[in-house]
Amino acid sequence: MKTGERYNNYDMDGDFVSYIRMIEDQKLNVYDQEGNQLGYGKMIDKHRFNIYNMDGNLTSHGIRKDGPAYNLFDNDGDQIGYGNQA
């Protein structure tokens, strides 16, 4: 994931729910469909990132597969969605 890139997030039904924008090296913001910021996050390593709500609570995490695709999981480890580069 590189600065400026956008990644769309989908729920398990395939509906668009939000997007991620890399704002700087290792940091990202999460936005709803209207562009309102929902949260932020940071890369843990090359394949994993955490997402926090605006209160700073961990809400989910992503694990990248090969290429720009990734799966999203809740805090219990259940898959809640997936994403890919826009």
Buried (B, 14 or more C-beta within 10 A) or exposed (E): BEEEEEBBBBEEEEEEBBBBBBEEEBEBBBBEEEEEEBBBBEBEEEEEBBBBEEEEEEBBBBEBEEEBEBBBBEEEEEEBBBBEBE
